[in-house]
Amino acid sequence: MSEGRCIFCEAVQHPANDEQNFVLHRASHNFVILNLYPYISGHLMIAPNAHLADFAAAPKAATDEMMDLAKRCQSALREVYRPDGFNLGMYLGRAAGAGVADHFHLHVMPRWDGDTNFMSTVGETRVLPEDLPTTYRKLLSKF
């Protein structure tokens, strides 16, 4: 990510580019987007429309809606990918591992018994088990 640029703000500001930005759904306070660097197939993120860094200070309407969207994401992923479980989580702040520390977001990831607990990287290369346009097409109708 370029300094001074927010990938979430750029995605939310350009609804005409939802398919190319992999935005699956827009709600009143948040949107659902594919992770461009997924840990696993079906890796979704829910981000507030507003540029917010502090989860604790976020408006209740935004965080309530985020949790409702997490349930909706779980249902969509269950239907499309039939996982055995899910990881939901946030990395709040650089020290916690946030790649985008100034715009909080919730990760929603399907998991399977015996999966590799997130594909490790080898030689700075991440392996995607499914390309993002395929994931997008599979999930879009569920929202």
N, C-alpha and C positions, 0 to 999 in steps of 0.2 A: 504494500500500500504506500502510495506517495504521501510525503509529509503534508499535512493540512487537508488531505482528502479523506472523506468518510464514505466507505463503500455502501453503507446502509442509507445514508442521506442521498447519495447519488441514485440509488435504486428507487427509493421512495418518491423522488422528485420527477421521475420519468415514467409514468404509467404506460405510455405508448411502447416502451421498451421492455415490458414485463417478461416476454418470452426470452429475449436475449439476456436479460438480467436474472432469469430463473426465479422470478417472483410468482409464487403459486396462488397467493390469496392476499387481498387487502381488506382490513377491517377498519373500524373507526379510529383505533389508537395504535395498531400494530400491523405488521405484515409478515407473511411466511415466505421464506426464500430458501433455495437450495444452498448448501455450503459449496463454494467453488473448489474447496480442497477437502472433500469429505473423508472422514475417518473410515466410513463404511457406506455401502449403498443405502440410499434413502436418508442420508444425514440432512436434516432440516434445521433451520434457525428461525426463531421468532424475534423480531426486533421492533421496538417502538418507532412510530412515525417521527416522533420528535427526537432530536439529538440529545440524549440523556446519558450521562456517565454514572450517576449515583442511583442504584436500584432502590435503596432505602428512601430516597427523596422523590421517587417517581410518583405521579398521581395514582391513586387507588384504582381509578377507572382503567388506566393503562395496564397495571399489573394484574388486575382481575381478568381483563380481557386476554392478557397473555396466557394465563393459566387455562382459560376456556379454549384458546387456540391450541395449547399443548395437548389437551384432551382430544381435540379434533384431529391434530396431527397424528396422535397415537392411533386413533381409529382408522385413519387413511392408510397409515403405514402397516397396520395389522391386516387390513383388507388386501393391500397390494403385495406385500412382501412376506406375510405370515411369519413374523419373527417369534422367537421364544421369550423375548423380554425387551426392555427398553432402558436406555440411559437418558436422563434429562439433567441438564446442568448449565451452570454459568461460571465463567472465569471473570471475576470482578477485579480489575486492576492489572497492571503489567506484572506485578510480583506474583499474581495468581495464575499467570500464563495467558492472559487475554491478548489475542492478536489485534483486536480493535478495542482498546481499553476505554475510549471516550464515548462509546455508544454501546451500552449493554445489550445483550441478546441472550436468548435461551436456546441451547442446543437440544434437539430431540433426535435420538438415534435408535434405530432398530438393532437388536442383538439376537444372535442365534447360539444355541448350545454348541460348544466346540469351535466357535469362530476364533479368530486370532487375537481377540482383544485389541483391535485396531491394527491394521496393516502397518508393519514397521517400514521405515524408509531405508532404502539401500542406495548408496551413491547419490544422495540428494534427490532421489526420484520417488514419487509416491505412485503406487499402483491403484488405479481406479477399476474396481470390478465391473462397473457399468458406467457408460458415458453419461454426462449430465443431461443432454437432450432426451435420452431414453428415460431417465429417471423423471424428468419434468413431464414428459408425455404420459407416463404411467400414473403420476399423482395428480395431475391438473384436474381431471374430472371428479376427483374426490373432494374438491373444495368448491 
